[in-house]
Amino acid sequence: MPAKNMVITGATGFIGSFLIKEALKNGYRVIAWGREESSKGHLPEEVELLKPGFNNYKKMAEALQYLQSNYGSIDVFIHNAGLTKTLHPDEFMEVNANNTFRLTEVMRLTNQKPGRFILMSSLAAAGPGDPVTLKPISPTDEPHPNTLYGRSKLKAEKIVQTSGLNWNIMRPTGVYGPRDKDYLVMLQTVKKGLATTVGFEPHYITFVYVKDLARAVILAAESPYSGQIFHVSDGLTYTDREFRDLCIKIVNPKAIKLTVPETILRLTTTVAEPLGRLKGKAPTLNKDKFHTLTARNWKCDISLTQNLLGYSPTYDLEKGLKETFDWYQKAGWI
């Protein structure tokens, strides 16, 4: 039986690298779809890198034709490329939503449609849950994203839903693991001796280890169910204090605990953005991050993912953080 073909955008990044490993493990022949400036970097030798980008219809159409001629039909196309932080807010819609439209549109125009199209979205597209009832966020809830990033991801979802493709949408909560650079900042701070939380009320947060996310994506790619939105977490809920205490336990038991008032965080993020523009680098702490960190309820209902896909997470936060911290140390990141 010939190998199944899978195309992955954003394949050279953090999540993309784990999607490739999981796809190869499951017998797929993987092709990476990148931009002109993309580098093969950590891509396995057997993975071909195409560079049509997302702005030029002609180049994208040629890439689809090349895939058809050299690989045959595409069984699964995972659109994982996206932007999580930027110095220029308009880029969220351009990269996350408009690129998705152009990609799905060229598939429609050329009639080169994959067997299954997977959009890597985010729980941010749904927005936080009710801060009073603390009900977990369900895929059937009316979305109300509270960040520019989340709104751009929701727009991408709506584009895919009306594209005429055979689709599933993945909404992971906070994704962490080896090679991630966002949670790295928190662990580096704890390593230096300071462990912070924001505000004086508990915040309910959720996580998914990148290896579990990759497994969930393959399940969604191969599932008989389509037209579904799948939330992905480790199935547990943590308070921000529990997360902080786990970081202390794993990284630096002598770290000092500090609670930062929301007003101080707001001031920090307000100052960080113009400083980032001066340095030409998007800061990890920004206005979007402020809205994410101060939302009380990021509980995540994964029952649909479990029931339809048979998804069963294998990493809780402690196990995943230990593995992540070990990787950071070996890589010299901490």
C-alpha positions in Angstrom: 0.0 0.0 0.0 1.5 3.4 -1.0 2.3 5.9 1.7 -0.3 8.5 2.5 0.8 12.1 1.6 0.6 14.9 4.1 1.5 18.6 3.6 2.3 20.7 6.6 2.7 24.5 6.7 4.7 26.0 9.6 6.7 22.7 9.6 10.0 24.2 10.7 8.5 25.8 13.8 7.9 24.5 17.3 4.6 22.7 16.8 5.4 21.8 13.2 8.4 19.8 14.1 6.4 17.6 16.3 3.6 17.2 13.7 6.3 15.9 11.3 7.6 13.4 13.8 4.1 12.1 14.6 3.2 12.0 10.9 6.3 10.0 9.9 5.7 7.6 12.8 2.2 7.0 11.4 3.5 6.2 7.9 2.9 9.4 6.1 5.1 10.9 3.4 5.5 14.5 4.6 6.1 17.6 2.5 6.7 20.9 4.1 5.1 24.1 2.7 7.0 27.2 3.6 7.9 30.8 2.5 10.8 31.9 0.3 12.9 32.6 3.3 12.1 29.3 5.0 15.1 27.1 5.9 15.2 23.3 6.0 16.7 23.7 9.4 15.7 20.7 11.6 13.5 19.1 8.9 14.3 15.3 8.5 16.2 14.4 5.4 13.2 12.7 3.8 10.9 15.7 4.1 10.9 17.9 1.0 10.5 21.7 1.5 8.5 23.7 -1.0 8.6 27.5 -0.8 5.5 28.9 -2.5 4.5 31.1 0.4 1.0 32.3 0.9 0.7 35.6 -1.1 1.2 34.6 -4.7 -1.6 32.6 -6.3 0.5 31.5 -9.3 3.3 30.1 -7.1 0.8 28.3 -4.8 -1.0 26.9 -7.9 2.3 25.7 -9.3 3.1 24.1 -5.9 -0.2 22.2 -5.9 0.4 21.0 -9.4 3.9 19.9 -8.5 2.5 17.9 -5.5 0.0 16.3 -7.8 2.6 15.4 -10.4 5.2 14.1 -8.0 3.3 12.7 -5.1 -0.2 12.1 -6.3 -3.3 13.2 -4.3 -2.7 14.9 -1.0 -4.4 12.9 1.8 -4.0 15.5 4.5 -3.1 19.2 4.5 -2.3 20.7 7.9 -2.3 24.5 7.9 -0.2 25.1 11.0 1.7 28.3 10.0 0.6 31.4 11.9 1.6 34.4 13.9 1.3 34.6 17.7 2.9 37.9 18.4 3.9 40.9 16.3 5.0 44.6 16.4 2.2 45.4 13.9 -1.3 44.4 14.9 -2.6 44.3 11.3 -0.3 41.4 10.7 -2.5 39.1 12.8 -5.3 39.3 10.2 -2.9 39.3 7.3 -1.0 36.2 8.3 -3.6 34.1 10.2 -6.7 34.9 8.3 -5.8 36.3 4.8 -3.2 33.6 4.2 -5.7 31.0 5.1 -8.2 32.5 2.6 -5.6 32.6 -0.2 -4.5 29.0 0.5 -8.0 27.6 0.5 -9.1 29.7 -2.4 -6.2 28.4 -4.6 -7.2 24.9 -3.7 -10.8 25.7 -4.9 -9.7 27.5 -8.1 -7.3 24.7 -9.1 -9.6 21.9 -7.8 -6.6 20.5 -6.0 -8.4 19.7 -2.7 -6.8 17.4 -0.1 -8.7 14.5 1.4 -8.7 16.3 4.7 -7.8 19.9 5.6 -6.7 20.6 9.2 -6.6 24.1 10.5 -4.4 24.6 13.6 -6.4 27.3 15.4 -6.3 28.1 19.2 -8.5 28.2 22.2 -7.9 31.9 21.9 -10.4 31.9 19.0 -13.2 30.8 21.4 -12.1 33.4 24.0 -12.1 32.9 27.8 -15.0 31.2 29.6 -17.5 32.8 32.0 -15.5 34.2 35.0 -18.5 33.7 37.4 -19.8 30.2 36.6 -16.3 29.0 35.6 -17.9 26.6 33.1 -15.4 25.0 30.7 -15.2 26.4 27.2 -16.9 24.1 24.7 -16.6 24.0 20.9 -20.3 24.8 20.7 -20.1 28.0 22.8 -20.5 31.3 21.0 -16.9 32.6 20.5 -15.9 35.9 22.0 -12.1 36.2 21.6 -10.5 38.8 23.8 -7.3 39.3 21.8 -6.3 40.4 18.3 -4.6 37.0 17.9 -7.8 35.2 18.9 -10.0 37.3 16.6 -7.7 36.5 13.6 -7.8 32.8 14.4 -11.6 32.9 14.6 -11.7 34.6 11.2 -9.4 31.8 9.8 -11.9 29.3 11.2 -14.8 30.9 9.5 -12.9 31.0 6.2 -12.2 27.2 6.4 -15.7 26.4 7.4 -17.0 28.1 4.2 -14.2 26.9 1.9 -15.9 23.8 0.5 -13.0 21.6 1.8 -13.3 18.5 4.0 -12.1 20.1 7.2 -11.5 19.7 10.9 -10.3 22.5 13.2 -8.0 22.1 16.2 -8.2 24.5 19.1 -5.3 23.7 21.5 -5.0 25.5 24.8 -1.6 26.6 26.0 0.9 24.5 24.1 4.3 23.9 25.7 7.3 21.5 25.2 10.8 21.4 23.8 11.7 24.3 21.4 8.8 26.5 22.7 10.0 30.0 23.5 7.0 31.5 25.2 6.9 29.3 28.4 10.7 29.3 28.3 10.6 32.9 29.5 8.6 31.8 32.6 11.0 29.0 33.4 14.1 31.2 32.8 12.7 33.7 35.3 12.1 30.9 37.9 15.6 29.6 37.3 16.9 33.1 38.2 15.0 33.0 41.5 11.6 34.7 40.8 8.2 33.0 40.3 5.3 35.3 39.5 1.6 35.2 39.3 -0.8 37.9 38.2 -3.6 39.4 40.4 -4.9 38.3 43.7 -7.7 36.1 42.5 -7.0 32.6 41.2 -7.0 32.1 37.4 -8.0 28.7 36.0 -5.7 27.7 33.1 -5.1 24.7 30.9 -2.2 23.2 29.0 -1.4 20.6 26.4 2.0 19.0 25.9 3.1 19.3 22.3 3.4 15.6 21.8 -0.2 15.0 22.9 -1.3 17.8 20.5 0.5 16.1 17.6 -1.2 12.8 18.4 -4.6 14.6 18.5 -4.0 16.2 15.1 -3.2 12.8 13.5 -6.4 11.4 15.0 -8.4 14.3 13.6 -6.7 13.8 10.2 -7.7 10.1 10.1 -11.1 10.3 11.7 -14.3 9.6 9.8 -15.7 12.7 11.5 -15.2 16.0 9.6 -16.6 19.5 10.0 -15.7 19.4 13.7 -13.9 21.8 16.1 -11.7 19.9 18.5 -10.5 21.4 21.8 -7.2 19.9 23.0 -5.7 20.0 26.5 -4.3 17.5 28.9 -7.8 17.1 30.4 -7.0 18.9 33.6 -7.4 22.4 35.0 -4.8 24.2 37.1 -4.7 27.5 39.0 -2.0 29.9 38.1 -0.6 29.3 41.6 -0.4 25.5 40.9 1.4 26.3 37.7 3.8 28.6 39.5 4.5 26.0 42.3 5.2 23.3 39.8 7.7 25.5 38.0 9.4 26.1 41.4 9.4 22.4 42.2 10.9 21.4 38.9 13.2 24.4 38.1 14.3 26.1 41.3 12.9 25.2 44.8 14.5 28.3 46.2 12.7 30.8 43.9 10.8 33.6 45.6 7.0 33.8 45.0 5.8 37.2 43.9 2.2 38.3 43.1 2.1 41.1 40.5 -1.0 43.4 40.5 -2.8 43.6 37.2 -2.2 47.3 37.1 1.6 46.7 37.1 1.3 44.0 34.4 -0.8 46.4 32.3 1.9 49.1 32.7 4.6 46.6 31.8 2.9 45.5 28.6 2.1 49.0 27.6 5.8 50.0 27.9 7.0 46.7 26.4 5.3 47.2 23.0 7.0 50.6 22.1 10.3 49.3 23.4 9.9 46.2 21.2 9.3 48.5 18.2 12.5 50.3 19.0 14.4 47.0 19.2 12.6 45.6 16.2 11.5 42.5 18.2 7.9 41.6 19.3 7.9 41.3 23.1 6.5 38.2 24.8 4.6 40.5 27.3 2.2 42.6 25.2 -1.4 43.8 25.3 -2.7 40.5 23.9 -0.8 38.6 26.6 -2.2 41.0 29.3 -5.8 40.0 28.2 -4.9 36.4 28.2 -3.2 36.4 31.6 -5.9 38.3 33.3 -8.8 36.2 32.1 -10.0 34.1 35.0 -11.4 31.1 33.1 -9.5 29.1 30.5 -11.0 25.8 31.4 -11.2 23.6 28.3 -13.9 21.0 27.5 -12.3 18.2 25.5 -15.1 15.7 25.8 -15.9 15.9 22.0 -12.2 15.3 21.2 -12.2 12.3 23.5 -15.5 10.8 22.3 -15.1 11.3 18.6 -11.3 10.8 18.2 -10.5 8.5 21.1 -8.0 11.1 22.3 -6.3 10.3 25.6 -3.6 12.6 26.8 -0.5 11.0 28.2 1.2 14.0 29.8 0.0 16.0 32.8 1.6 19.4 33.4 4.2 18.1 35.9 5.4 15.3 33.6 5.5 17.6 30.6 7.3 20.4 32.4 10.0 18.0 33.6 10.6 16.8 30.1 10.6 20.3 28.7 13.0 21.6 31.4 15.4 18.7 30.8 15.4 19.6 27.1 16.0 23.3 27.7 19.0 22.4 29.9 20.5 20.0 27.4 20.0 22.5 24.6 21.6 25.3 26.7 18.5 27.4 26.7 18.4 27.6 30.5 
